[in-house]
Amino acid sequence: MTNIIRPTFGQPRRPEPEPETRVEVLTQRVYGEAGGCRVCLVHDEAAPEGDVYKVVAGLLVDDEVSTVAILPATPEGEVDAEIVALAILRTLGMIEARSGGPASA
């Protein structure tokens, strides 16, 4: 996905990373489910960006997730991850309510 929120934290912009490969992640927190999707928090100490939190989202019917935001693994970064995750959940919930059911992929 190319629509990932990637703050630079005061560093110069790096060239685009290599295409993402599939990796197994351990979910630190599940924020909830809405619109046929699940939104979670992952703590990734081995990310190319360094020690980060990743907000990920994926379909309920699938085990794969996509990163939608990358934030520094700091207390402030964790708060920002909560805000991002809850905003995504709220948006998915509004879409689901408007369409009358879970979104289909």
N, C-alpha and C positions, 0 to 999 in steps of 0.2 A: 504494500500500500504506500502511496506517495503522499497521502493527506494526513501525515502524522504530525502532531504538535511537537516540535523539536527546539526548545529554547537553547540558546547558545551559552547561557550563563557567563557572559562577558568574554567568551573566546571567539576567535575568528571562525568564520564558517568553513567547515570541512567539505571536501568533495563528497558527492553522494556515496553512501555505503554500497558495498557489493549487494547483489540481490539476496534477500533474506532466505535463510535456510530454515528448515523445520528443526526445532529443538524442543525437548521436553521441559516443561516448566512446572514449578510447584506453586499453586495458588496460595497466596497469603491471606486473602480476604475475598469473599464473594459479596458484592454490594447488592445484587438482586437480579431479577429476571423481569423482562418486559418486552413486548413486541416480538416474542419468539427468540429473544437473545438473552445471554447472560453477560454481566459486566463484573470483572474481577480485578484484583490488584496482585501483581507479581513483583517480588523483590529480586532483581537480577544483578548480582555482584560481578558477573563476568561479561557484562555487556561492553561493546566497543566504546560506549560513551563513559564507561566507568561504573561505579556502584550507583544503580538507579532503581527507581520504582517505575513499573510500567502498568498503565491502565490498559486492559485488554478486553475485547468483546468478541463473542462468537455465538453461533446459532445453538439453540438448545439441543437440536437433533444431531450435533456434530461435536467432536472433541477438539477441533481446531479453533484457534482464536487468532485475532489480529491485534497488533499493538495500535492503540489510538492516541496514546500520550506517553511521553518519557519525561520523568522528573528526577531531580537529584535525590539520592537516598539520605535525606536530612529530615528533621521534624517538619520544617516548612514545606519540603517537597511532598511529604506524606499528606499534609493538610491540603495542598494543591491537588494531589491525586484524588483525595476524597471529593473535592469540589467538582473536578472533571468527571469522575465516575457518576456522581449523583446527577449532574447535568445531563449526561448521556442517558441515564436511566429515566429521568423525567421526560426527556425528548422521546425516547422509545415508547414510554407509557402514553404520551399524548398522541403519537402516531397510531398506536394500537387502539386507543379509545375512539379516534376519529374514523378508523377503517373498520371498526367493529370486530376486531379479532387479531390474533397474532399475525405478524407479517410473514409472508411466505418468501422463500428464497428462490 
